[in-house]
Structure formats: structure tokens, C-alpha cells
Amino acid sequence: MNEKKKFVVLDENGKQVECEPLFTFESEETKKQYVVYTDNSKDDNGNVRVFASIYKVTDKGGELLPIKSEKEWKVIETILESIQEESKKADE
């Protein structure tokens, strides 16, 4: 049985939320590693919510850090758009 890896984050209210990583990547432009993940909740339009964070490897495993720069968000948006386009082509 192939079990998906999950991890727990704290939401804005300090509540533990179980999340599932969708993919990770390292940006040559920013020299940082990122993780794109979901808590499988849905927005008002019925779309699954997706989040992204900087993933920093530590001696304790890993740490998620907030993405603060517009440049980093543009890198992530470009990758998400590329994956979305590939997915659309595969469905055709």
C-alpha cells in the first residue's frame, strides 16, 4: 500500500492542521527549496486550497518558512501555471 506522507502545520489560530505535500522544488533563481502543499480544504468556488512555503532542512528535520518576496511568489506562480498547462494537455 502506498501511503501519502503528511505533516502538521499550525493555522492562524494555533490549531494543528494536517497537510499533504504536492511537490517540492529548488529554484536556481532564489537558491531556496520550496514545498507546495494542501490541507484538502476548498475555497468558496470549490477549488482545493494550495499553499507554498520555503522548506529549510535543519538538524531536526525541516522547517517551513513564509514566502515574503514578490520575486519568490512569481517563481512559484510560474511553476504552478506550467504544471496546470501540462495537466490540461494530458486531459485532452
MINUBA-180192 format. One line per 4 residues: their letters; for each residue x, y, z of N, C-alpha, C. Coordinates in steps of 0.02 Angstrom, whole numbers, plus 32768, in hexadecimal, padded with zeros to 4 digits. Each point is the difference from the previous one (the first is absolute). Layout:
BEGIN
a> X,Y,Z,X,Y,Z,X,Y,Z ~ ... $
//
This chain:
BEGIN
mnek> 802A,7FC4,8000,7FD6,803C,8000,802C,803E,8000 ~ 7FF2,802F,7FD4,8026,803D,7FFA,7FDF,8037,8029 ~ 801B,800E,803A,7FE3,8031,802D,8020,8045,7FF3 ~ 7FD7,8034,7FFB,8019,8043,7FF4,801D,801D,8040 $
kkfv> 8037,8024,7FF7,801F,8021,803A,7FD7,803D,8012 ~ 7FFC,800D,8040,7FDB,803A,8018,8029,8023,8035 ~ 7FF0,803E,800D,8020,8025,8036,7FCD,802F,801E ~ 8011,801B,803A,7FD1,802B,8024,801C,8047,8003 $
vlde> 7FD5,8030,7FF4,8011,8047,8007,7FCE,801F,8030 ~ 8012,8039,801A,7FD2,8026,802B,7FE0,8036,7FD6 ~ 7FBD,8005,8004,7FDE,8035,7FDA,8004,8041,8027 ~ 7FDF,8034,7FE5,8004,8043,801F,7FE2,8002,8046 $
ngkq> 7FD8,7FCD,8013,7FE3,7FFD,8043,8027,7FD1,802E ~ 8039,7FE6,7FE8,8028,7FD3,8029,7FE6,7FB8,8000 ~ 7FD0,7FF0,7FD4,7FE4,7FBD,7FFB,802B,7FD6,7FD1 ~ 800C,7FC1,8013,8026,7FD3,7FD5,7FD6,7FEA,7FC5 $
vece> 801E,8004,7FC4,7FDE,7FED,7FC3,802D,7FCF,7FDA ~ 7FE4,7FC7,7FED,8026,7FCE,7FDB,8003,8014,7FB6 ~ 803C,7FFF,7FE5,800A,8014,7FBA,8024,7FC9,7FD9 ~ 7FF7,8004,7FBF,801E,7FCE,7FD3,802B,8025,7FCD $
plft> 8040,7FEE,7FFB,802A,8021,7FCE,7FEC,7FEB,7FBA ~ 7FFD,8030,7FD2,7FF0,7FF2,7FBA,8040,7FF7,7FD8 ~ 8030,802D,800B,8041,7FF9,7FE1,8031,8030,8020 ~ 8040,7FF3,7FF6,8035,802C,8018,802C,8011,7FC5 $
fese> 8024,8037,8006,802F,8014,7FCC,8032,8031,801C ~ 8038,8005,7FDE,8033,8031,8012,8006,8032,7FC7 ~ 8000,803F,8011,8004,8034,7FCD,8049,8013,7FF6 ~ 8016,7FFD,7FC1,8043,8017,7FEF,8006,804B,800B $
etkk> 7FC8,8022,7FF5,7FFF,8049,8005,8009,8018,8048 ~ 7FDC,7FE0,8030,8002,8017,8045,802F,7FD6,802B ~ 8015,7FC5,7FE7,802B,7FD1,8024,7FDF,7FE6,803F ~ 7FBE,7FFB,8000,7FDA,7FE6,8039,7FD6,7FC5,7FEB $
qyvv> 7FEE,7FD7,8031,7FD3,7FC8,7FF4,7FBA,8014,8016 ~ 7FCE,7FE8,7FDA,7FBB,8010,800E,7FD6,7FC1,8003 ~ 7FCA,8003,8025,7FCF,7FCA,8001,7FBC,801E,7FF2 ~ 7FDB,7FE0,7FD3,7FBB,8014,7FF1,7FD5,7FC9,801D $
ytdn> 7FCE,8014,8028,7FD9,7FCF,8026,7FB7,8016,8006 ~ 7FD7,7FD1,8019,7FB9,800E,800A,7FE8,7FE3,8042 ~ 7FCD,801E,801B,7FDE,7FE2,803A,7FBE,7FE0,7FEA ~ 7FF7,7FFD,7FBD,7FC5,7FE3,7FE0,7FBF,8024,8010 $
skdd> 8005,803E,8019,7FC4,8028,8008,7FF0,8021,7FBD ~ 7FC4,801B,7FFB,7FEB,801F,7FC1,7FED,8049,800B ~ 800C,8028,7FCC,7FED,8046,8003,7FB6,8008,7FED ~ 7FE8,803D,7FFC,7FBA,800D,7FF2,7FEA,7FE8,7FBB $
ngnv> 8030,7FF6,7FD3,7FF1,7FE9,7FBC,8006,7FB4,7FF9 ~ 8010,7FDE,8037,8006,7FB7,7FFE,8045,7FE7,7FEB ~ 8030,802E,7FFA,8044,7FEE,7FEE,8027,7FEC,803F ~ 802A,7FCD,7FFA,802A,7FEC,8038,8034,8036,800D $
rvfa> 8007,8013,803F,8031,8034,8013,8046,7FE3,7FFD ~ 802E,8027,7FE4,8045,7FEC,7FFA,802B,8037,8021 ~ 8033,7FEB,8024,802C,802E,8023,8048,7FF2,7FEB ~ 802C,8030,800D,8047,7FF7,7FF1,8029,801F,8038 $
siyk> 8038,7FE1,800F,802E,8019,8033,8047,7FF1,7FEA ~ 802E,8025,801D,8047,7FF0,7FF9,800C,7FC4,802E ~ 8024,7FCE,7FE7,800F,7FC6,8028,804B,8001,8010 ~ 800F,8006,8040,8045,8004,8015,8011,7FC0,8027 $
vtdk> 8032,7FDC,7FE8,8016,7FC3,8022,8028,8013,803D ~ 7FEE,7FE2,8039,8023,800D,803F,8016,7FBE,801F ~ 8026,8004,8035,8016,7FC2,8021,7FC6,7FDC,8022 ~ 7FC7,8022,8007,7FC3,7FE2,801D,7FD1,7FE6,7FCB $
ggel> 8013,8004,7FC1,7FD5,7FE9,7FCA,7FF5,8037,7FCD ~ 7FCE,802A,800B,7FF2,8036,7FD2,7FD6,8035,8021 ~ 8002,803A,7FE1,7FDB,803A,801A,7FDF,8024,7FC6 ~ 7FC1,8013,8008,7FDD,8027,7FCD,8005,804A,8012 $
lpik> 8013,8027,7FCF,8007,8048,800A,7FD2,8025,7FD0 ~ 7FE7,8039,8014,7FD3,8025,7FD3,8026,801D,7FC4 ~ 7FDC,8006,7FC9,801B,801F,7FC4,7FED,8049,8003 ~ 8031,802C,8001,7FF3,8047,800B,800A,802B,7FC3 $
seke> 8029,7FE9,7FD0,800F,802C,7FC7,7FD4,7FF2,7FC4 ~ 7FF1,8034,7FDC,7FD8,7FFB,7FC2,8025,7FD6,7FCC ~ 8042,8005,8000,8029,7FDA,7FD1,7FF6,7FB5,800B ~ 8000,7FEB,803F,7FF7,7FB9,800F,7FB9,7FE8,7FEC $
wkvi> 7FCD,8029,800D,7FBC,7FEE,7FED,7FFB,7FF9,7FB4 ~ 8022,802A,7FDB,7FFF,7FFC,7FB6,801E,7FBE,7FE9 ~ 8037,7FE9,8020,801F,7FC0,7FEF,7FCD,7FC8,800B ~ 7FDF,8001,8039,7FCF,7FCB,8011,7FC5,8003,7FD1 $
etil> 7FE6,803B,7FF1,7FC7,8006,7FD2,8012,7FE6,7FBB ~ 803C,800D,7FE9,8016,7FE7,7FBF,8000,7FB4,7FFF ~ 801A,7FE1,8034,8001,7FB7,8003,7FBA,7FE4,8004 ~ 7FD4,801D,8028,7FBB,7FE8,8005,7FDC,8007,7FBD $
esiq> 800A,8037,7FDD,7FE1,8009,7FBE,8019,7FCC,7FCF ~ 8040,7FF0,8003,801D,7FCE,7FD3,7FE2,7FBB,800E ~ 7FF9,7FEF,803F,7FE2,7FBF,8013,7FB7,7FFE,7FEA ~ 7FDD,8037,8009,7FB9,8003,7FEC,7FFA,7FF7,7FB4 $
eesk> 802B,801E,7FD9,7FFE,7FF9,7FB7,800E,7FB7,7FEC ~ 8032,7FE1,8020,8011,7FBB,7FF1,7FC4,7FD2,8010 ~ 7FDE,800F,8036,7FC7,7FD8,8015,7FC7,8007,7FCD ~ 7FF4,803D,7FE7,7FCC,800C,7FCE,800F,7FDA,7FC0 $
kade> 8040,8000,7FEB,8014,7FDD,7FC3,7FF6,7FB5,8008 ~ 800F,7FE6,803B,7FF8,7FB8,800D,7FB7,7FEB,7FFF ~ 7FD3,802E,8012,7FB8,7FF1,8002,7FE1,8003,7FBB ~ 8022,801E,7FCF,7FE3,8007,7FBD,8002,7FC0,7FD9 $
//
